[in-house]
Amino acid sequence: MKRHIPNILTLGNLSAGCAGLVWVFNGQLTWAAYAIWVAALFDFLDGFVARLLNTSSPIGKELDSLADMVTFGVLPAAILYQLAAATPANWRWLAFVPALFAALRLAKFNIDTRQATGFIGMPTPAAAFLVSGLVFLPDGWPNGDTWYLVIAVIVALLLVAPVRMLALKFSDYSLQKNWPRYLLVLVAVGMVLWLGPFGLTVAIAFYTLLSVVLHIAKWE
């Protein structure tokens, strides 16, 4: 029985993604954003439990990617599509470009041995968090339907960018080896406390910038 527990948790991830799509269709974008966060919790738990119980399997790996495609690929794209509601139809389809590139990113991740301990290109959950935060954009911040489509294209390109992204994986907890990770956690917590859920968008933007700088500097 225990070998099925991680897959059940993965299906919880997928269920949250499906629920989020229903909420998008009903115009309830706040609940759709919540669905991404719940799915991310399941996504963390399935891997954690699989390692804890020593029940990792090829089918679990593939199932995880299929669930992530819906939850962190299609669902964020659908949210962007709704946020860009006033955009002309011949441009609005750009909101789904991140879903296409998420599929490429997830397929590549499963066969790329270089990503066994890190990420090359933005992880799909990070992209989904960035989009979910846009639902809570405060008054006075740059807004507009076209702006959401620009973000969609940028996110799509980041998903497949040949840039090594910082991973929150610790071989030890020394400050010298992990200062970028500690800095990222502090900034993320600070942004969420200051800006509320929209702080997720700002935190992921900082994460991306920090990763690019570290990549150029050949850190680690």
C-alpha positions as CSV (number, residue, x, y, z in Angstrom):
1,M,0.0,0.0,0.0
2,K,2.7,2.5,0.9
3,R,4.1,2.4,-2.6
4,H,0.9,4.0,-3.8
5,I,0.9,6.9,-1.3
6,P,3.2,9.2,-3.3
7,N,1.1,8.7,-6.5
8,I,-2.1,9.5,-4.5
9,L,-0.5,12.7,-3.4
10,T,0.4,13.5,-7.0
11,L,-3.2,12.9,-8.0
12,G,-4.1,15.4,-5.3
13,N,-1.8,17.9,-7.2
14,L,-3.7,17.1,-10.4
15,S,-7.1,17.4,-8.6
16,A,-6.2,20.9,-7.4
17,G,-5.2,21.9,-10.9
18,C,-8.6,20.6,-12.3
19,A,-10.5,22.5,-9.6
20,G,-8.5,25.6,-10.4
21,L,-9.5,25.4,-14.0
22,V,-13.1,25.2,-13.0
23,W,-12.7,28.3,-10.9
24,V,-11.0,30.1,-13.9
25,F,-14.0,29.2,-16.1
26,N,-16.3,30.7,-13.5
27,G,-14.2,33.8,-13.2
28,Q,-13.1,33.0,-9.6
29,L,-9.4,33.8,-10.1
30,T,-8.6,34.1,-6.4
31,W,-9.7,30.5,-5.8
32,A,-7.8,29.5,-8.9
33,A,-4.6,31.0,-7.4
34,Y,-5.3,29.2,-4.2
35,A,-5.5,26.0,-6.2
36,I,-2.0,26.5,-7.4
37,W,-0.7,26.9,-3.9
38,V,-2.5,23.7,-2.7
39,A,-1.2,21.8,-5.7
40,A,2.4,23.0,-4.9
41,L,2.0,21.6,-1.4
42,F,0.9,18.2,-2.9
43,D,3.8,18.5,-5.3
44,F,6.3,18.9,-2.5
45,L,4.7,16.1,-0.4
46,D,4.7,13.5,-3.1
47,G,8.5,13.7,-3.6
48,F,9.1,14.0,0.1
49,V,7.0,11.0,1.0
50,A,8.5,9.0,-1.9
51,R,12.0,9.6,-0.6
52,L,10.9,8.9,3.0
53,L,9.2,5.6,2.2
54,N,11.8,4.7,-0.5
55,T,9.1,4.2,-3.0
56,S,10.3,6.3,-6.0
57,S,9.3,4.8,-9.3
58,P,9.4,5.6,-13.0
59,I,5.6,5.8,-13.2
60,G,5.6,8.3,-10.3
61,K,8.1,10.5,-12.2
62,E,5.9,10.5,-15.3
63,L,2.7,11.0,-13.3
64,D,4.3,13.9,-11.5
65,S,5.1,15.6,-14.8
66,L,1.6,15.0,-16.2
67,A,0.1,16.6,-13.1
68,D,2.5,19.5,-13.2
69,M,1.5,20.1,-16.8
70,V,-2.1,20.8,-15.8
71,T,-1.5,22.6,-12.6
72,F,1.7,24.6,-13.3
73,G,1.3,24.8,-17.1
74,V,-2.4,25.0,-18.3
75,L,-3.9,26.5,-15.1
76,P,-1.5,29.6,-15.0
77,A,-2.0,30.1,-18.7
78,A,-5.8,30.1,-18.3
79,I,-5.4,32.6,-15.5
80,L,-3.4,34.9,-17.8
81,Y,-6.0,34.4,-20.5
82,Q,-8.7,35.7,-18.1
83,L,-6.6,38.6,-16.9
84,A,-6.1,39.7,-20.5
85,A,-9.8,39.5,-21.2
86,A,-10.0,42.9,-23.0
87,T,-7.1,42.0,-25.4
88,P,-8.1,41.5,-29.0
89,A,-8.7,37.8,-29.7
90,N,-5.9,37.5,-32.3
91,W,-3.4,38.4,-29.5
92,R,-5.1,36.9,-26.4
93,W,-4.0,33.4,-27.4
94,L,-0.4,34.4,-26.4
95,A,-1.6,33.8,-22.8
96,F,-1.3,30.1,-23.5
97,V,2.3,30.2,-24.7
98,P,3.6,29.4,-21.2
99,A,1.5,26.1,-21.3
100,L,3.3,25.0,-24.5
101,F,6.7,25.9,-23.2
102,A,5.9,24.2,-19.8
103,A,5.3,21.0,-21.8
104,L,8.7,21.3,-23.4
105,R,10.3,22.1,-20.1
106,L,8.8,19.1,-18.3
107,A,9.5,16.7,-21.1
108,K,13.2,17.8,-21.1
109,F,13.5,17.7,-17.4
110,N,12.7,14.0,-17.3
111,I,15.6,13.1,-19.6
112,D,18.1,15.8,-18.8
113,T,20.7,14.3,-16.4
114,R,22.1,17.8,-15.7
115,Q,19.0,18.6,-13.8
116,A,19.3,15.8,-11.2
117,T,20.3,18.3,-8.5
118,G,19.3,21.6,-10.0
119,F,17.2,23.3,-12.6
120,I,18.0,24.7,-16.1
121,G,15.3,27.1,-17.0
122,M,12.6,28.3,-14.6
123,P,10.9,25.4,-12.7
124,T,7.2,25.2,-13.6
125,P,6.0,25.7,-10.0
126,A,8.0,29.0,-9.8
127,A,6.3,30.2,-13.0
128,A,2.9,29.2,-11.6
129,F,3.6,31.1,-8.4
130,L,4.6,34.2,-10.4
131,V,1.3,34.1,-12.3
132,S,-0.8,33.4,-9.2
133,G,0.5,36.5,-7.5
134,L,-0.7,38.7,-10.4
135,V,-4.3,37.9,-9.4
136,F,-3.7,40.0,-6.3
137,L,-2.0,43.0,-8.0
138,P,-2.3,46.0,-5.7
139,D,-3.9,49.3,-7.0
140,G,-1.3,51.6,-8.4
141,W,1.0,49.0,-9.8
142,P,1.5,48.7,-13.6
143,N,-1.6,47.0,-15.1
144,G,-3.3,46.5,-18.4
145,D,-4.3,43.5,-20.5
146,T,-1.4,43.8,-22.9
147,W,1.0,43.7,-19.9
148,Y,-0.3,40.2,-19.0
149,L,0.5,39.0,-22.4
150,V,4.0,40.4,-22.3
151,I,4.5,38.5,-19.0
152,A,3.1,35.3,-20.6
153,V,5.8,35.5,-23.3
154,I,8.6,36.3,-20.8
155,V,7.6,33.4,-18.5
156,A,7.4,31.0,-21.5
157,L,11.0,31.9,-22.6
158,L,12.3,31.6,-19.0
159,L,10.9,28.1,-18.8
160,V,13.3,26.9,-21.5
161,A,16.1,29.4,-21.0
162,P,19.6,27.8,-20.9
163,V,20.2,29.3,-17.5
164,R,21.0,27.3,-14.3
165,M,18.4,28.4,-11.8
166,L,19.0,28.4,-8.0
167,A,17.6,25.3,-6.3
168,L,16.7,25.3,-2.6
169,K,18.6,22.2,-2.0
170,F,21.1,22.2,0.9
171,S,24.1,19.9,1.0
172,D,25.0,21.6,4.3
173,Y,23.7,24.7,6.0
174,S,26.9,26.9,5.9
175,L,26.4,30.5,5.1
176,Q,29.4,30.6,2.7
177,K,27.9,27.9,0.4
178,N,24.2,28.8,0.8
179,W,24.1,32.6,1.1
180,P,22.0,33.0,-2.1
181,R,19.5,30.5,-0.8
182,Y,19.2,32.3,2.5
183,L,18.9,35.6,0.8
184,L,16.2,34.3,-1.5
185,V,14.2,33.0,1.5
186,L,14.5,36.3,3.4
187,V,13.5,38.3,0.3
188,A,10.5,36.0,-0.4
189,V,9.2,36.1,3.1
190,G,9.7,39.9,3.2
191,M,7.9,40.5,0.0
192,V,4.9,38.4,1.0
193,L,4.7,40.1,4.4
194,W,4.9,43.5,2.7
195,L,2.8,43.0,-0.4
196,G,0.6,40.0,0.5
197,P,0.1,37.3,-2.1
198,F,1.3,39.7,-4.9
199,G,4.7,39.4,-3.1
200,L,5.0,36.0,-4.7
201,T,5.3,37.6,-8.1
202,V,8.0,40.0,-6.9
203,A,9.8,37.2,-5.1
204,I,9.9,35.0,-8.2
205,A,11.1,38.0,-10.2
206,F,13.9,38.4,-7.7
207,Y,14.6,34.7,-7.8
208,T,15.0,34.9,-11.6
209,L,17.3,37.9,-11.5
210,L,19.4,36.3,-8.7
211,S,19.7,33.1,-10.7
212,V,20.8,34.9,-13.8
213,V,23.5,36.8,-11.9
214,L,24.7,33.6,-10.3
215,H,24.7,31.8,-13.7
216,I,26.8,34.6,-15.3
217,A,29.2,34.6,-12.3
218,K,29.4,30.7,-12.5
219,W,28.5,30.4,-8.9
220,E,28.7,26.7,-7.8
